[in-house]
Amino acid sequence: MRYQQFCLTAYDRERATPGYTLYSPNFGRETYLLGMRGDVVHQWRNHPLLPGNYAYLLKNGNLLWAGRTSEGNLPNTGGKGGWLRELDWDGKLVWEYRDDNQHHDFRRLENGNTVYIGWEKMRPENVKRVRGGVPGSEKDGVIYGDYIREINASGKTLWEWHSQDLEIERYPVNMVGHREEFAHCNAVCPLANGDVMLSFRKISTIMIIDRASGKPRWEKRDDSWGMQHDCEMLANGNILFFANGQDTGIAPHSRVIELDPATGKTAWEYKGDPPWTFFSPHISGQQRLASGNTLICEGQWGRIFEVTPRSEIVWEYINPHHGRMHSGVNCNWVFRAYRYGADSPEIRGRLGPVQL
């Protein structure tokens, strides 16, 4: 095992960003809110299913969580969700919606609607247009694409977008990617103007979709990212994401990259020292904090840590909760984690001052 220590392993009180850190172990049925000392200050217990990857706090203090159902087009594929639930601070159900094809990501919009990613069978004529990937690795001759769907509180679909409507030939699947999926969206980030930013793992592409036309208005592919996860638009207009680094060389390693979309160049990045000491080939994410530091989730190792702009680690926590995958392997994976300030809308008035 890589880590011999769990829970809090590093804490610089002077430079770490005060707040509470939320995460859901991938193979557990609880969501934990941690203090800066690594203590559990609040939790949501006994979710009815394993998480469909993660949960996060809404501005009203409620928890928005996805559960992994056993039905749907790709029931055994990584990222499977299917059941969205909103719980109040005390764990009482406030809202729920089920789509067994929902996967990876979901976001509550400012207007109260919810946007999420789902899987659908591609039309036969579009299946023939998919390039790349491992030959013969389709699922019974079928390839699945992604849809992005916005629903209101009653579950009515208000807007929808489909990856198979792209110019498919322009986006060949990574040579090690299985062809049961085209593109494999793993993040949906709503933007202030109504457009949506998407991360596509199997084509190593981040793309912004114009809501009105349904066409990409910005995109960048870089196979050196190694099939990235997560993406967020920063206040300065740059894009922050987790470059997994899978199959990118003799010593694979991950990076967190801040990209200037105007120039396509890296404005900032974090990597290990030496680089291969930081590596999660799948899942994982990041969050830019108000202090300018960055919270990173190195998902395969259950490692959540905070770095300064100079890449100095000032807080680190290793998930101590292990669970068994379908294969029987015991692991402590974490899909994403988030830090919330004590005075944030998500926390304000619900907990006392942060204990430093």
C-alpha positions, 0 to 999 in steps of 0.5 A: 500500500502506498500510504502507511498513514491515514487521516490528517498527515500535514497541516500548516496552520499559518498557510492553509485555508481555513474551512471544512472539507467535504468528501464521500468515499467511493465505496462507502455510504457516508458523506463526511465534513472535516475540520482542519484537524481532520476531525469529522464535524458533520456527516450524512449517514447510511446513503441507500446506495454507494455513491454515483461518485460524489456529493457537494453542498448547495448554497442552502446548506443541503447536500446534493448526492448521486447514488449508483443504481444497478440499471441503465445502459452501462451498469458496470462502467466507471462513473455510473450514477442514476439516482440524484437526491437532495438532503437537508443538513439533518439528512431529510430527503428534500428532492430526488430524481432518477435516470438510470443512465445518469453518470459522473457529474450533476450541478444545481443551477442558480435558477433551481434547475439541475443539469447532468450527464447521461448515456445513450445509444448512438444511432447506427449511422453515427457508430460507423463514424467513430474513429480510434480506440481498441478495435472490436471493443464495442459493447455488443456492436453498440457505442454509447454517447453522452447527453447533457440534460437540464431538468426543472424541480419536477423532472421536466427536460428543458434543454438537452445536448448530444455528443453524437451530434458533433463532427464525430470524425474530428474526435478520434477515441484515444488508442487505449480507449474501449469503443463502448463509449464515444468521448466519455464526458466526466464533468459538466460545468455550467457557465454564467452566460448559460453555456456549459463546459464539458470534459471528455476523457476518451478524446482528451478534450475540454469543450464549451458548448454554446447553449443557443446553437448547441455548437462548440464555441471553444475547445482544446484537445491535448493527449498529453493531459492523459484523459483528464477529469473535472474542469472549473472556470476561474474568476480570471477566465482561466480553466482549472482541471485535473490532467490524469496523465494516463499512458503518457510516457515511461513515468506517468504522472498527473498534473493540475493545470490552469489553462488560459483559453485565449492562448491555449497555454498553461498559466500554472500547474502543480505536479509532484516532485519528482513528478511520478509521486503524484499520479491518479490515472482516473477519477480525481479533481481540484478546487481553487480556494479563495486564498489562491491555494488549490485543493487537490483530490488524488482520487486513486489514493484517497488523498486530499491535499492543499497546495500554495501557488508555489506548490507547497503542501500545507494540508493533507488528509488520506481517506481512512475508509476502505471498501471493496470494488466489484472485483473484490479489491479493497480501496479508499478511492475518492472522486472529488472533494470540496472546501467550504469556508465557515462564513460561506453560504453552505456552512454559515450558521450551521457550525461554529468557528473553524478550529485551527 
